[in-house]
């Protein structure tokens, strides 16, 4: 049953679908990043530094 199902499927369709999903997610992330205000970006950039200072103390 599984062998018949896998031989029936066209893998090219899945590759194109995966590429389209990747492109949509990538574009969404770029748009969200570009719309972020500078104060929020600075706070997120400092998260790593704040955590490393806690570990050293």
C-alpha positions in Angstrom: 0.0 0.0 0.0 2.7 2.5 1.0 4.8 1.5 -2.0 1.9 2.2 -4.4 1.2 5.5 -2.7 4.9 6.7 -2.9 5.1 5.6 -6.5 2.0 7.6 -7.3 3.2 10.9 -5.7 5.0 13.5 -7.7 7.9 14.8 -5.6 8.4 17.8 -7.8 5.2 19.3 -6.5 6.4 19.0 -2.9 9.7 20.6 -3.7 7.9 23.6 -5.3 5.5 23.8 -2.3 8.4 23.7 0.2 10.1 26.5 -1.8 7.0 28.6 -1.8 6.5 28.2 1.9 10.1 29.1 2.6 9.8 32.2 0.4 6.6 33.3 2.2 8.1 32.8 5.7 11.3 34.6 4.7 9.5 37.6 3.3 7.3 37.8 6.4 10.4 37.8 8.6 12.1 40.5 6.6 9.0 42.7 6.7 8.6 42.2 10.4 12.3 43.0 11.0 12.1 46.2 8.8 9.0 47.4 10.7 10.6 46.9 14.1 11.3 50.2 15.9 14.9 50.9 17.0 14.2 50.8 20.7 12.8 47.3 20.6 15.7 46.2 18.4 18.2 47.6 20.9 16.5 45.9 23.8 16.6 42.5 22.0 20.2 43.0 21.1 21.1 43.6 24.8 19.4 40.4 26.0 22.6 38.3 25.4 24.8 40.8 27.2 22.4 40.9 30.2 22.4 37.1 30.5 26.2 36.8 30.3 26.6 39.4 33.0 24.2 37.4 35.3 26.2 34.2 34.7 29.6 35.9 35.6 28.3 37.4 38.8 
